[in-house]
Amino acid sequence: MLVTSTPRRRLATAAAATCLLAGLAGCSPARTNLPYAASDGIRASVADVSVANLLVLASDYGRNGRVLAAFSNSGASPADLAISIPSGTLEPTTTTLEPGESINFNASKALLV
């Protein structure tokens, strides 16, 4: 016996598949609404000062490296920023971030540790 597909059967199958997919999509959480660090660095914040993409880049474990990060002040008043390493291998760096100001320690302006 040869079974042939009719336009009505194809339409019903397509409608059922569409409803099933729409139901599954509605049940899954939207992962893009959750904050995450989209790079190798980490994110943190203290009061109105936030740091993004913080990492230490070194040629090997235990070797000297560079601190790379971006700091920003989202507050309405200046914020003092002090960066130091517990081992004491970095001279403490201090600066004041004005309201709305950002500072970026990148490859050309990195802190050496």
C-alpha positions in Angstrom: 0.0 0.0 0.0 1.4 3.4 -1.0 0.9 6.3 1.4 0.8 9.7 -0.2 1.0 13.0 1.7 -1.8 15.4 1.2 -1.5 19.1 1.5 -3.8 19.0 4.6 -1.7 16.4 6.3 1.5 18.4 5.6 -0.1 21.6 6.9 -1.2 19.8 10.1 2.3 18.4 10.7 3.9 21.8 10.2 1.5 23.4 12.5 2.0 20.8 15.2 5.8 21.1 14.9 5.6 24.9 15.1 3.5 24.7 18.3 5.8 22.2 19.9 8.9 24.3 19.1 7.2 27.5 20.4 6.3 25.7 23.6 9.8 24.5 24.2 11.3 27.9 23.5 8.9 29.5 26.0 9.9 27.1 28.7 13.7 27.7 28.5 15.3 30.6 30.4 16.9 33.4 28.5 20.6 33.0 29.3 21.4 36.4 27.7 19.6 38.2 30.6 22.2 37.0 33.1 25.4 39.0 33.6 28.6 37.1 32.8 32.2 37.8 32.0 32.4 37.3 28.3 36.2 37.1 28.2 39.1 35.5 30.1 39.0 38.1 32.9 36.7 38.5 35.8 34.2 41.2 36.8 33.7 42.8 40.2 32.3 45.9 41.8 32.7 47.8 45.1 30.2 50.5 45.7 30.0 52.6 42.5 33.4 51.4 41.1 33.3 48.4 38.8 36.2 46.5 37.3 35.8 44.5 34.0 38.1 42.0 32.4 40.6 41.9 35.3 43.4 39.4 34.6 47.1 38.9 35.1 48.9 38.0 31.9 52.2 36.1 32.4 54.5 33.8 30.4 54.3 31.1 33.0 52.9 30.4 36.5 54.9 32.3 39.2 56.5 34.6 36.6 56.2 38.3 36.4 53.2 39.6 34.4 50.9 42.4 33.6 47.7 43.4 35.3 45.1 44.2 32.6 41.7 45.7 33.6 39.2 48.4 33.0 37.8 50.4 36.0 34.9 52.8 35.9 33.0 55.0 38.4 29.3 55.1 37.9 28.7 57.2 41.0 28.0 60.9 41.5 31.1 61.6 43.5 34.8 60.9 43.0 36.1 57.5 44.1 39.6 56.7 45.3 41.1 53.6 43.6 44.1 51.7 45.1 45.6 48.6 43.4 48.1 46.4 45.1 49.2 42.8 45.1 49.2 40.9 48.5 52.7 39.6 47.8 54.0 43.1 47.6 55.6 42.7 44.2 53.7 45.7 42.9 54.2 49.2 44.1 50.6 50.3 45.2 49.0 52.3 42.5 46.5 54.9 43.5 44.3 57.3 41.5 41.0 59.1 41.8 38.2 58.2 39.4 35.9 61.2 38.8 32.1 60.5 38.3 31.6 58.8 35.0 35.3 58.3 34.4 36.9 55.1 33.3 40.5 54.0 33.3 41.9 51.2 31.2 45.0 49.2 31.9 45.7 47.5 28.6 48.7 46.2 26.7 50.2 49.7 26.2 49.3 50.9 29.8 49.6 47.9 32.0 50.6 47.4 35.6 53.7 45.2 35.9 53.8 42.6 38.7 
